[in-house]
């Protein structure tokens, strides 16, 4: 849901938004009109902008698995999976980003 990524709605978690640096890559874009995965070449083209080091995440962990599987079908390197996804991140009190852009990475903690 693009509106969930942007932080306009949040049906599950205490804070609306997304993990800073996360990019919105809806799972439906990996599927053809028949509901099946696109062919491997089309999936490779779709995921090419993400580069080689990918961590899949989503709202609560389900569609992140779908994206990881699509990347395997494409013959790409296995991504890392953050199974807790945004639910885990937001409930841990980590910083969140809103809007259409990925946002900046969280600041490194400073020692005391």
C-alpha positions as CSV (number, residue, x, y, z in Angstrom):
1,X,0.0,0.0,0.0
2,X,1.7,3.2,-1.1
3,X,-0.3,5.2,1.4
4,X,1.0,3.0,4.2
5,X,4.6,3.5,3.0
6,X,4.0,7.3,3.0
7,X,2.7,7.2,6.5
8,X,-0.8,8.3,5.6
9,X,-2.5,5.2,7.1
10,X,-1.3,2.6,9.6
11,X,-3.7,-0.3,10.3
12,X,-1.4,-2.3,12.7
13,X,1.6,-0.4,14.1
14,X,1.8,2.4,16.7
15,X,3.6,4.8,14.3
16,X,2.9,5.4,10.6
17,X,5.7,5.5,8.1
18,X,8.5,3.3,6.9
19,X,12.0,2.3,7.9
20,X,14.5,5.0,6.8
21,X,16.2,4.1,3.6
22,X,13.5,1.6,2.7
23,X,12.2,1.8,-0.8
24,X,8.6,1.1,-1.8
25,X,8.6,-1.9,-4.2
26,X,5.0,-3.3,-4.2
27,X,4.9,-7.1,-4.6
28,X,2.2,-6.8,-7.2
29,X,4.8,-5.5,-9.6
30,X,6.4,-9.0,-9.6
31,X,3.2,-10.6,-10.9
32,X,1.6,-11.0,-14.3
33,X,-2.0,-10.6,-15.1
34,X,-2.5,-14.3,-14.4
35,X,-1.3,-13.8,-10.8
36,X,1.9,-15.7,-11.3
37,X,5.5,-14.4,-11.1
38,X,6.8,-12.7,-14.2
39,X,9.5,-14.6,-16.1
40,X,13.0,-14.5,-14.7
41,X,14.3,-11.9,-17.2
42,X,11.4,-9.5,-16.4
43,X,12.0,-9.9,-12.6
44,X,15.8,-9.3,-13.1
45,X,14.9,-6.0,-14.9
46,X,12.5,-5.1,-12.1
47,X,15.0,-5.6,-9.3
48,X,18.0,-4.2,-11.1
49,X,17.7,-0.7,-9.6
50,X,18.0,-2.3,-6.1
51,X,21.6,-3.4,-6.6
52,X,23.3,-6.4,-5.1
53,X,22.8,-5.9,-1.3
54,X,19.1,-6.1,-0.6
55,X,17.2,-6.5,2.6
56,X,13.5,-7.3,2.1
57,X,11.1,-5.9,4.6
58,X,7.4,-4.9,4.6
59,X,4.8,-4.1,7.2
60,X,4.8,-7.3,9.2
61,X,7.0,-9.8,7.3
62,X,4.6,-11.6,4.8
63,X,5.3,-9.7,1.6
64,X,9.0,-9.4,2.3
65,X,9.1,-13.2,1.8
66,X,7.2,-12.8,-1.5
67,X,9.9,-10.4,-2.7
68,X,12.7,-12.6,-1.6
69,X,11.2,-15.5,-3.5
70,X,10.7,-13.3,-6.6
71,X,14.4,-12.5,-6.4
72,X,15.3,-16.2,-6.3
73,X,13.0,-16.8,-9.3
74,X,14.9,-14.1,-11.1
75,X,18.2,-15.8,-10.4
76,X,19.5,-12.9,-8.3
77,X,21.6,-13.2,-5.1
78,X,19.6,-14.1,-2.0
79,X,18.5,-11.0,-0.2
80,X,18.5,-10.7,3.6
81,X,15.1,-11.0,5.1
82,X,14.1,-8.8,8.0
83,X,11.1,-10.9,9.2
84,X,10.0,-8.5,11.9
85,X,9.8,-5.8,9.3
86,X,8.2,-2.4,10.1
87,X,6.2,-3.8,13.0
88,X,9.3,-4.8,14.8
89,X,11.1,-1.6,13.9
90,X,8.4,0.8,14.9
91,X,7.6,-1.1,18.2
92,X,11.2,-0.9,19.1
93,X,11.0,2.9,19.0
94,X,13.4,3.2,16.0
95,X,13.2,6.4,13.9
96,X,10.7,6.3,11.0
97,X,10.4,8.2,7.7
98,X,7.3,9.4,5.9
99,X,6.5,10.5,2.4
100,X,7.4,9.1,-1.0
101,X,11.2,9.2,-0.5
102,X,13.2,6.6,1.4
103,X,14.6,9.0,3.9
104,X,18.0,9.2,5.5
105,X,19.6,6.4,7.5
106,X,19.2,6.7,11.3
107,X,22.0,8.6,13.1
108,X,24.6,6.4,14.6
109,X,24.3,6.2,18.4
110,X,26.9,8.2,20.3
111,X,28.9,6.8,23.2
112,X,28.6,8.2,26.6
